[in-house]
């Protein structure tokens, strides 16, 4: 059974069609690439899955629940985590705090024990801190753990965002251009990380990416969007050959005139 | 060796606050009492604005609700004074939770207007509801009494207020360090990111408003008993505005800043009395300077902190991890309001 099932998803922004009748699914332990020209609706789709946008029609089933009716925080708590195309870090906070906030929801105590700082609340804070320390180490961020997020180089900030998403123990990870603005070395490292997440942690990934080398080497399956419609779906090799994809990226023959 | 500047300063300030009434007369005691009362309101802005980033120009309403709830419960229900104060806090918190509902939908200027509207409504209702509040005549409030002992002087009342301030400061400090408080701060820094981390915005915004209103309600309750007489004019729009500016001027990110803000609001009119009409200019300039160039007056102490830290580092034994030089911890405190990521805008 598929982990995520999207059926007939549509969304328009004041008449402008952003997503039209999109259907596909993602299996467990699968990396699915989402490509398409600028404005094709890739980020919009991820925003729908993570609950930031409410689709006009269609369903998004994850673990037998329709995400299109859930709030973003409920979706995150169900194990769907994401990163953002334009970084959305807690900028004034340390790297450690960013990651800790990624897992804090599992350690929340009730308000009264927080206000009076009872031992159980303190124990939970320590436990969360320990877990964050582990994640920071796994993501190679131990050395910068006490640095302010905004002061770090761009590539490192991207890693922090990924670490924060992983802190939520996701089953499904939505990555919106994780290698944008990175040098080839950094891109390769991110690709390795994502592959490791699938192979060792069993995490499914929906990946928006412009770097075709990353997409072709990493994805089990690729979905191509254009003007809000799904124009192709298949293995990297299939998608590469699909005429619809060529048209979307390069234009019709007639366009060159 | 674990000498900490905060602990040290806290102890000194506390000692000072405990001793100072002995050197002052009646009016001095009254002023000290108002400092504590205002500082409680400033604490409430620490929670709401400092942590949560939510604005309110309606806090005079929570102050009024607290003042009337306490006075009426003591007069009409015969509640003991301290229970009345707690009741006032709870009433204000309920109204705070109510005001949080529009805050879930609107932000910034719109939220400011919504809270302003709330304050005007509360003031008007209290004014018109003569059978309860005495309307134009106002309401006489008995002296506070503790376990049968009447606190007849502002001197003794001040110590009670100091105790309440310390208690509430302890609670708001706990809140700031708790996951609830930190999640609220996360919502301020990036709402979408926080929600996508599993943090429920409605719960945290409601808690922020309720807590903030609670502190202000307690303050209002205590103020009513200090004045001995309540009238709705006391809770005007101007009061809401001066609460907000006091909190910003003192510093929104520390309890010491709240105390400083309270002292500013209570003492500035006394100090600046000679300037007559020019007072308003001075208030305005102070506010602008605090907003534009400082993070509240409390941030003027940051150089002292830096100097202390560098001294401590020099004294520290080399290799002692606790005092390892160059820890980013210092940066965090020196500059927690980093806004720009302009270096990467192009990406």
Interface residues (C-beta under 8 A of the other chain):
Chain A: X50 X51 X52 X71 X72 X73 X74 X75 X76 X77 X81 X82 X84 X87 X88 X89 X90 X91 X92 X93 X94 X97 X100 X101 X102 X104 X105 X106 X107 X108 X109 X111 X114 X115 X116 X117 X121 X124 X125 X128 X146 X147 X148 X150 X151 X154 X157 X164 X168 X180 X181
Chain B: X171 X174 X175 X177 X178 X179 X180 X181 X182 X183 X185 X186 X189 X190 X192 X193 X194 X195 X196 X197 X198 X199 X200 X201 X207 X327 X328 X329 X331 X332 X335 X336 X337 X338 X339 X340 X341 X343 X344 X347
